[in-house]
């Protein structure tokens, strides 16, 4: 197959995860009923192969891009046409989109594989094995929506993916919607994330409306071609206003001040969700949006002096978020919330980099951070399940050797009340969980920017 033929595979990055999702919707429940363990493996395998297939397609697109570095647009269908305005459903394959495709599908596939084992225990811990297929349906849907977001040829198609990943985030944060404080804590966390992100989405929508008014199109290349004409024929406040509205969208999706409040609560979702959505991929969509909108955020001050204010505000928001979230992380006891605030802080670095015109540095840190923060969350999940198993074993031991049944039940309830995510209940795990300790230490050193690990190079 020649290079142009490889580019034609682009739609598969969306369709393969959707196929995996549909198979598990149709047959996942039946497979679980026939054989719980075997059915879970089959469901997980189907979902993982769907995500892995998208990764293979992304690799092939990267190979094609090596011989065609300026990128290419793959039309798929005519979507919206009204008067002079039209928007195609088309896939943009360039270095920026393929980088994001590789991160999303690559890390996504690894997390799918991890989640097979994790959710096997999690559904039993929560006493609802029938929910296992639903988790992988949501996970495949997320991969598909994230691929729509990063492969879009225009802002309207990007917005479909933007809203889709927001929906998946809501569904997965509230996956155990009947658990948590007062049996509604997780549902409230999901609702908080959903509503907070609607505030950011209002900003993105307003930016879209203003783009159509000023440029007459939402296509990336057409907007770039018409920029000089727009600068001459529209009021000087229009372009900066679009930038400020986009920034509002970014503060919602990428958890920047003041809309950061939803991300720590998002840790109510199963740990693979925290790793994939709330550390490695969805929360970086705002950074991707700003880099993609570089005709606005990277426009020279000479062309429009008001943009100096926009970029200063972007930088200040990023730097303030990085410092503010890091100080909160220091005072947390929940192992996942420490990582959540750390994620907010690292996202602040990326946003600040875009504000200072260092988009390449922002993308570099986005990629490295996705890997080591994903690693940290998955290792945290290993710790949490290890503590849960230890407590369960201790409770059973007390119950079996107690003086009477009431005494055993009292000990069992005391152990059940212990929070497996509270770091004050942990200690001495390095000797018992050597592999987890090793990989967690590697992730922590990368996050701290210790050479020669990736975090050193991207932070520098």
VEXDREN-2710 file (C-alpha; in Angstrom, 1 decimal):
% VEXDREN-2710
k/r/px/py/pz
1/UNK/0.0/0.0/0.0
2/UNK/1.4/3.4/-0.9
3/UNK/1.6/6.4/1.4
4/UNK/-1.7/8.0/0.2
5/UNK/-3.4/4.7/0.8
6/UNK/-2.1/4.7/4.4
7/UNK/-3.7/8.1/4.9
8/UNK/-7.0/6.6/3.8
9/UNK/-7.0/4.4/7.0
10/UNK/-7.6/7.5/9.2
11/UNK/-11.3/6.9/9.8
12/UNK/-10.5/3.5/11.4
13/UNK/-9.0/5.3/14.5
14/UNK/-12.6/6.1/15.3
15/UNK/-14.4/3.1/13.9
16/UNK/-12.4/0.3/15.5
17/UNK/-13.1/1.4/19.1
18/UNK/-16.8/1.9/18.1
19/UNK/-16.9/-1.7/16.7
20/UNK/-15.4/-3.0/20.0
21/UNK/-18.0/-1.0/22.0
22/UNK/-20.9/-2.4/19.9
23/UNK/-19.7/-6.0/20.2
24/UNK/-19.5/-5.7/24.0
25/UNK/-22.9/-4.0/24.1
26/UNK/-24.5/-6.8/22.1
27/UNK/-22.7/-9.8/23.6
28/UNK/-20.7/-8.8/26.7
29/UNK/-23.5/-9.5/29.2
30/UNK/-24.2/-13.0/27.6
31/UNK/-20.5/-13.9/27.8
32/UNK/-20.3/-12.9/31.5
33/UNK/-23.4/-15.1/32.2
34/UNK/-22.0/-18.1/30.5
35/UNK/-18.6/-17.9/32.3
36/UNK/-17.8/-15.1/34.7
37/UNK/-14.0/-15.3/34.4
38/UNK/-13.8/-16.4/30.8
39/UNK/-16.5/-13.9/29.8
40/UNK/-14.5/-11.1/31.5
41/UNK/-11.4/-12.1/29.6
42/UNK/-13.3/-12.1/26.3
43/UNK/-14.9/-8.7/27.0
44/UNK/-11.5/-7.2/28.0
45/UNK/-9.8/-8.8/25.0
46/UNK/-12.3/-7.4/22.5
47/UNK/-12.0/-3.9/24.0
48/UNK/-8.2/-4.1/24.1
49/UNK/-8.0/-5.3/20.5
50/UNK/-10.3/-2.4/19.4
51/UNK/-8.0/0.2/21.2
52/UNK/-4.9/-1.6/20.0
53/UNK/-6.2/-1.6/16.4
54/UNK/-6.5/2.2/16.6
55/UNK/-2.9/2.3/17.8
56/UNK/-1.7/0.3/14.9
57/UNK/-3.6/2.6/12.5
58/UNK/-2.0/5.6/14.3
59/UNK/1.5/4.1/13.8
60/UNK/0.7/3.5/10.1
61/UNK/-0.4/7.2/9.8
62/UNK/2.8/8.2/11.4
63/UNK/4.8/6.2/8.9
64/UNK/2.8/7.8/6.0
65/UNK/3.4/11.2/7.5
66/UNK/7.2/10.7/7.4
67/UNK/7.0/11.0/3.6
68/UNK/4.3/13.7/3.6
69/UNK/5.2/15.9/6.6
70/UNK/2.9/18.8/5.7
71/UNK/-0.1/16.5/6.5
72/UNK/-3.3/15.8/4.6
73/UNK/-7.1/16.0/5.1
74/UNK/-9.2/12.9/4.5
75/UNK/-12.8/13.8/3.6
76/UNK/-15.4/11.4/4.9
77/UNK/-18.8/13.0/4.4
78/UNK/-20.6/16.3/3.9
79/UNK/-21.9/17.1/7.3
80/UNK/-23.5/20.6/7.6
81/UNK/-24.2/23.1/4.9
82/UNK/-26.2/26.3/5.4
83/UNK/-25.8/29.3/3.1
84/UNK/-22.1/30.1/2.8
85/UNK/-21.2/28.0/5.8
86/UNK/-20.3/24.3/5.5
87/UNK/-18.6/21.8/7.8
88/UNK/-17.3/18.5/6.6
89/UNK/-16.7/15.4/8.6
90/UNK/-13.1/15.0/7.7
91/UNK/-10.0/13.7/9.3
92/UNK/-6.9/15.9/9.6
93/UNK/-3.7/13.8/9.6
94/UNK/-0.6/15.9/10.6
95/UNK/2.2/15.8/13.1
96/UNK/0.0/17.3/15.9
97/UNK/-3.0/15.0/15.4
98/UNK/-0.9/11.8/14.9
99/UNK/1.1/12.6/18.1
100/UNK/-2.2/12.8/20.1
101/UNK/-3.6/9.6/18.3
102/UNK/-0.5/7.7/19.4
103/UNK/-0.7/8.9/23.0
104/UNK/-4.4/8.2/23.3
105/UNK/-4.5/4.8/21.7
106/UNK/-1.1/3.7/22.9
107/UNK/-1.6/4.5/26.6
108/UNK/-5.3/3.6/26.2
109/UNK/-4.5/0.1/25.1
110/UNK/-2.1/-0.5/28.0
111/UNK/-4.8/0.8/30.4
112/UNK/-7.4/-1.5/28.8
113/UNK/-5.2/-4.5/29.4
114/UNK/-4.5/-3.4/33.0
115/UNK/-8.2/-2.8/33.6
116/UNK/-9.1/-6.5/32.8
117/UNK/-7.3/-7.6/36.0
118/UNK/-8.2/-4.5/38.0
119/UNK/-12.0/-4.6/37.3
120/UNK/-12.1/-8.4/37.9
121/UNK/-11.3/-7.6/41.5
122/UNK/-13.2/-4.3/41.6
123/UNK/-16.6/-5.7/40.5
124/UNK/-16.3/-8.4/43.2
125/UNK/-15.2/-5.9/45.8
126/UNK/-18.4/-3.9/45.1
127/UNK/-20.5/-7.0/44.7
128/UNK/-21.8/-6.4/41.2
129/UNK/-20.0/-8.6/38.6
130/UNK/-22.6/-7.8/35.9
131/UNK/-21.2/-4.3/35.5
132/UNK/-17.9/-5.5/34.1
133/UNK/-18.9/-5.3/30.4
134/UNK/-20.3/-1.8/30.9
135/UNK/-17.0/-0.5/32.0
136/UNK/-15.2/-1.6/28.8
137/UNK/-18.1/-0.2/26.7
138/UNK/-17.6/3.2/28.2
139/UNK/-13.8/2.9/27.8
140/UNK/-14.0/2.1/24.1
141/UNK/-16.5/4.9/23.6
142/UNK/-14.1/7.3/25.3
143/UNK/-11.2/6.2/22.9
144/UNK/-13.5/6.8/19.9
145/UNK/-14.6/10.2/21.1
146/UNK/-11.0/11.2/22.0
147/UNK/-10.0/10.2/18.5
148/UNK/-12.7/12.3/17.0
149/UNK/-11.5/15.2/19.0
150/UNK/-7.8/14.9/18.0
151/UNK/-8.4/13.9/14.3
152/UNK/-11.0/16.6/13.5
153/UNK/-10.4/18.9/10.5
154/UNK/-12.5/21.7/12.0
155/UNK/-13.6/23.1/15.3
156/UNK/-17.2/21.8/15.0
157/UNK/-16.1/18.2/14.6
158/UNK/-13.6/18.7/17.4
159/UNK/-16.5/20.0/19.6
160/UNK/-18.4/16.7/19.0
161/UNK/-15.4/14.8/20.4
162/UNK/-15.0/17.4/23.2
163/UNK/-18.5/16.8/24.4
164/UNK/-18.2/13.0/23.9
165/UNK/-15.2/12.7/26.2
166/UNK/-17.0/14.9/28.7
167/UNK/-19.9/12.4/28.6
168/UNK/-17.6/9.4/29.0
169/UNK/-15.9/11.2/31.9
170/UNK/-19.3/11.6/33.6
171/UNK/-20.3/8.0/33.0
172/UNK/-17.0/6.6/34.3
173/UNK/-16.6/8.9/37.4
174/UNK/-20.1/7.7/38.4
175/UNK/-19.5/4.1/37.3
176/UNK/-20.2/3.0/40.9
177/UNK/-23.0/5.7/41.2
178/UNK/-24.6/3.9/44.2
179/UNK/-21.4/3.9/46.2
180/UNK/-19.5/6.6/48.1
181/UNK/-20.7/8.8/51.0
182/UNK/-24.3/8.1/51.8
183/UNK/-24.4/5.9/48.7
184/UNK/-24.5/8.9/46.4
185/UNK/-21.0/10.3/46.8
186/UNK/-19.8/9.0/43.5
187/UNK/-22.9/10.2/41.7
188/UNK/-22.4/13.7/43.1
189/UNK/-18.7/13.7/42.0
190/UNK/-19.8/12.8/38.5
191/UNK/-22.4/15.5/38.5
192/UNK/-19.9/18.1/39.8
193/UNK/-17.5/17.2/36.9
194/UNK/-20.3/17.4/34.4
195/UNK/-21.7/20.8/35.5
196/UNK/-18.2/22.4/35.9
197/UNK/-17.3/21.3/32.4
198/UNK/-20.5/22.8/31.0
199/UNK/-19.2/26.2/32.2
200/UNK/-16.0/25.6/30.1
201/UNK/-18.0/24.3/27.2
202/UNK/-20.0/27.6/27.1
203/UNK/-16.6/29.3/26.5
204/UNK/-15.8/26.9/23.6
205/UNK/-19.3/27.4/22.1
206/UNK/-19.0/31.2/22.2
207/UNK/-15.6/31.0/20.5
208/UNK/-17.1/28.8/17.8
209/UNK/-19.9/31.4/17.2
210/UNK/-17.4/34.2/17.0
211/UNK/-15.2/32.2/14.6
212/UNK/-18.1/31.7/12.2
213/UNK/-19.0/35.4/12.4
214/UNK/-15.4/36.6/11.8
215/UNK/-14.0/33.9/9.5
216/UNK/-17.1/32.4/7.9
217/UNK/-15.6/28.9/8.5
218/UNK/-14.4/26.6/11.2
219/UNK/-11.9/24.7/9.1
220/UNK/-8.4/25.0/10.4
221/UNK/-6.7/25.6/7.1
222/UNK/-9.3/28.0/5.7
223/UNK/-9.2/30.0/8.9
224/UNK/-5.4/30.3/8.6
225/UNK/-5.7/31.4/5.0
226/UNK/-8.3/34.1/5.9
227/UNK/-6.5/35.5/9.0
228/UNK/-4.9/38.5/7.4
229/UNK/-8.2/39.5/5.8
230/UNK/-10.0/39.1/9.1
231/UNK/-7.4/41.2/10.9
232/UNK/-8.0/44.0/8.4
233/UNK/-11.8/43.9/8.3
234/UNK/-12.9/43.1/11.9
235/UNK/-12.7/45.1/15.1
236/UNK/-9.4/44.6/17.0
237/UNK/-11.2/42.9/20.0
238/UNK/-12.6/40.0/18.0
239/UNK/-9.5/37.7/17.8
240/UNK/-8.5/38.3/21.5
241/UNK/-12.1/37.6/22.5
242/UNK/-12.1/34.3/20.6
243/UNK/-8.8/33.5/22.5
244/UNK/-10.3/34.3/25.9
245/UNK/-13.4/32.2/25.3
246/UNK/-11.2/29.3/24.2
247/UNK/-9.2/29.8/27.4
248/UNK/-12.5/29.5/29.4
249/UNK/-13.1/26.1/27.6
250/UNK/-9.5/25.1/28.4
251/UNK/-9.9/25.9/32.1
252/UNK/-12.9/23.6/32.3
253/UNK/-11.5/20.6/30.4
254/UNK/-7.9/20.9/31.6
255/UNK/-8.8/21.8/35.2
256/UNK/-7.2/25.2/35.4
257/UNK/-8.1/28.0/37.9
258/UNK/-10.9/28.6/38.7
259/UNK/-12.6/25.5/37.2
260/UNK/-10.1/22.9/38.6
261/UNK/-12.5/21.9/41.4
262/UNK/-14.0/18.9/39.6
263/UNK/-10.8/16.9/38.9
264/UNK/-10.0/15.8/42.5
265/UNK/-13.6/14.6/43.0
266/UNK/-13.2/12.7/39.7
267/UNK/-11.0/10.2/41.6
268/UNK/-14.3/8.5/42.6
269/UNK/-14.1/6.6/39.4
270/UNK/-12.2/3.3/39.1
271/UNK/-8.4/3.8/39.0
272/UNK/-8.0/2.9/35.3
273/UNK/-10.4/5.8/34.6
274/UNK/-8.3/8.1/36.6
275/UNK/-5.2/7.0/34.7
276/UNK/-6.6/7.2/31.2
277/UNK/-9.1/10.1/31.3
278/UNK/-8.1/12.3/34.3
279/UNK/-4.3/12.1/33.9
280/UNK/-3.2/11.0/30.4
281/UNK/-5.7/12.1/27.8
282/UNK/-8.9/14.0/28.2
283/UNK/-7.6/16.6/30.6
284/UNK/-4.9/17.4/28.0
285/UNK/-7.5/18.1/25.3
286/UNK/-7.5/21.8/26.4
287/UNK/-3.7/22.0/25.8
288/UNK/-4.2/20.3/22.4
289/UNK/-7.0/22.9/21.5
290/UNK/-4.7/25.8/22.3
291/UNK/-1.9/24.4/20.2
292/UNK/-4.2/23.6/17.4
293/UNK/-5.6/27.2/17.6
294/UNK/-2.0/28.6/17.2
295/UNK/-3.2/31.2/14.6
296/UNK/-4.7/32.9/17.6
297/UNK/-2.4/32.1/20.5
298/UNK/0.8/32.3/18.5
299/UNK/-0.1/35.4/16.5
300/UNK/2.6/38.2/16.7
301/UNK/2.0/41.2/18.9
302/UNK/2.7/43.5/16.0
303/UNK/-0.3/42.1/14.1
304/UNK/-2.6/42.7/17.1
305/UNK/-1.2/44.3/20.3
306/UNK/-4.2/43.1/22.3
307/UNK/-2.9/39.6/22.0
308/UNK/-0.2/40.4/24.5
309/UNK/-2.8/40.6/27.2
310/UNK/-4.3/37.3/26.1
311/UNK/-1.0/35.5/26.2
312/UNK/-0.1/37.1/29.5
313/UNK/-3.4/35.9/31.0
314/UNK/-2.9/32.4/29.6
315/UNK/0.6/32.3/31.2
316/UNK/-0.6/33.6/34.5
317/UNK/-3.5/31.1/34.7
318/UNK/-1.0/28.3/34.0
319/UNK/1.6/29.4/36.4
320/UNK/-0.9/30.2/39.2
321/UNK/-2.6/26.8/38.7
322/UNK/0.7/25.0/38.8
323/UNK/1.7/26.6/42.1
324/UNK/-1.7/26.5/43.7
325/UNK/-2.5/22.9/43.0
326/UNK/1.0/21.7/44.1
327/UNK/0.5/23.4/47.5
328/UNK/-2.9/21.6/47.9
329/UNK/-1.3/18.3/46.9
330/UNK/1.1/18.6/49.9
331/UNK/-1.8/18.5/52.4
332/UNK/-3.7/15.5/50.9
333/UNK/-4.0/12.1/52.5
334/UNK/-5.8/10.3/49.7
335/UNK/-3.2/8.7/47.4
336/UNK/-5.3/9.4/44.2
337/UNK/-6.1/13.0/45.2
338/UNK/-2.4/13.7/45.6
339/UNK/-1.9/12.5/42.0
340/UNK/-5.0/14.5/40.9
341/UNK/-3.6/17.8/42.2
342/UNK/-0.2/16.9/40.8
343/UNK/-2.0/16.5/37.4
344/UNK/-3.6/19.9/37.7
345/UNK/-0.2/21.4/38.5
346/UNK/1.5/19.7/35.5
347/UNK/-1.4/20.9/33.2
348/UNK/-0.6/24.3/34.5
349/UNK/2.9/24.0/33.1
350/UNK/1.6/23.1/29.7
351/UNK/-0.9/26.0/29.6
352/UNK/1.8/28.4/30.7
353/UNK/4.1/27.1/28.0
354/UNK/1.4/27.8/25.3
355/UNK/1.0/31.3/26.8
356/UNK/4.7/31.9/26.4
357/UNK/4.7/30.8/22.8
358/UNK/6.4/27.4/23.5
359/UNK/3.8/25.2/22.0
360/UNK/6.3/22.5/21.1
361/UNK/7.5/22.3/24.8
362/UNK/3.8/22.1/25.9
363/UNK/3.2/19.1/23.6
364/UNK/6.5/17.5/24.6
365/UNK/5.5/17.7/28.3
366/UNK/2.0/16.5/27.4
367/UNK/3.4/13.3/25.9
368/UNK/5.9/12.5/28.7
369/UNK/3.4/13.4/31.4
370/UNK/0.8/11.1/30.0
371/UNK/3.2/8.2/30.3
372/UNK/4.6/8.8/33.8
373/UNK/1.3/10.0/35.4
374/UNK/-0.5/7.1/33.8
375/UNK/2.1/4.8/35.4
376/UNK/1.7/6.5/38.8
377/UNK/-2.1/6.1/38.8
378/UNK/-1.9/2.4/37.7
379/UNK/0.6/1.7/40.4
380/UNK/-1.7/3.5/42.9
381/UNK/-4.5/1.2/41.8
382/UNK/-2.2/-1.7/42.6
383/UNK/-1.5/-0.3/46.1
384/UNK/-5.2/0.3/46.7
385/UNK/-6.3/-3.2/45.8
386/UNK/-3.4/-4.6/47.8
387/UNK/-4.5/-2.7/50.9
388/UNK/-8.1/-3.8/50.3
389/UNK/-7.1/-7.5/50.0
390/UNK/-5.0/-7.2/53.1
391/UNK/-7.8/-5.7/55.1
392/UNK/-10.2/-8.3/53.8
393/UNK/-7.8/-11.1/54.9
394/UNK/-7.3/-9.4/58.3
395/UNK/-11.1/-9.1/58.8
396/UNK/-11.6/-12.8/57.9
397/UNK/-8.8/-13.8/60.2
398/UNK/-10.3/-11.8/63.1
399/UNK/-13.7/-13.2/62.4
400/UNK/-12.4/-16.8/62.4
401/UNK/-10.3/-16.6/65.5
402/UNK/-12.5/-14.3/67.6
403/UNK/-13.9/-15.4/71.0
404/UNK/-17.5/-15.4/69.5
405/UNK/-19.3/-14.4/66.3
406/UNK/-20.2/-11.0/67.7
407/UNK/-16.6/-10.2/68.5
408/UNK/-15.5/-11.4/65.0
409/UNK/-18.3/-9.3/63.3
410/UNK/-17.1/-6.2/65.3
411/UNK/-13.6/-6.6/64.1
412/UNK/-14.8/-7.2/60.5
413/UNK/-16.8/-4.0/60.5
414/UNK/-13.9/-2.1/61.9
415/UNK/-11.7/-3.3/59.1
416/UNK/-14.3/-2.6/56.5
417/UNK/-14.4/1.1/57.6
418/UNK/-10.7/1.6/56.9
419/UNK/-10.0/3.7/53.8
420/UNK/-7.7/1.8/51.4
421/UNK/-6.8/5.1/49.7
422/UNK/-5.7/6.9/52.9
423/UNK/-1.9/7.0/52.9
424/UNK/-1.9/7.2/56.7
425/UNK/-3.0/3.5/56.7
426/UNK/-0.1/2.5/54.5
427/UNK/3.5/1.7/55.3
428/UNK/6.1/-1.0/54.7
429/UNK/4.6/-1.9/51.3
430/UNK/7.9/-1.8/49.4
431/UNK/8.8/-5.3/50.8
432/UNK/5.4/-6.8/50.1
433/UNK/4.8/-5.2/46.6
434/UNK/8.3/-5.0/45.1
435/UNK/7.2/-4.6/41.5
436/UNK/4.7/-1.9/42.3
437/UNK/7.3/-0.1/44.5
438/UNK/9.8/-0.2/41.7
439/UNK/7.5/1.2/38.9
440/UNK/6.0/3.8/41.3
441/UNK/9.5/5.0/42.2
442/UNK/10.3/5.3/38.5
443/UNK/7.1/7.3/37.9
444/UNK/7.8/9.6/40.9
445/UNK/11.3/10.3/39.8
446/UNK/10.1/11.2/36.3
447/UNK/7.4/13.5/37.7
448/UNK/10.1/15.1/39.9
449/UNK/12.2/15.8/36.8
450/UNK/15.1/13.7/37.8
451/UNK/17.5/12.8/34.9
452/UNK/17.7/10.8/32.7
453/UNK/14.0/10.1/32.9
454/UNK/11.6/11.8/30.5
455/UNK/10.2/14.3/32.9
456/UNK/13.6/16.0/33.2
457/UNK/13.8/16.8/29.5
458/UNK/10.2/18.0/29.1
459/UNK/10.2/20.1/32.2
460/UNK/13.5/21.6/31.4
END
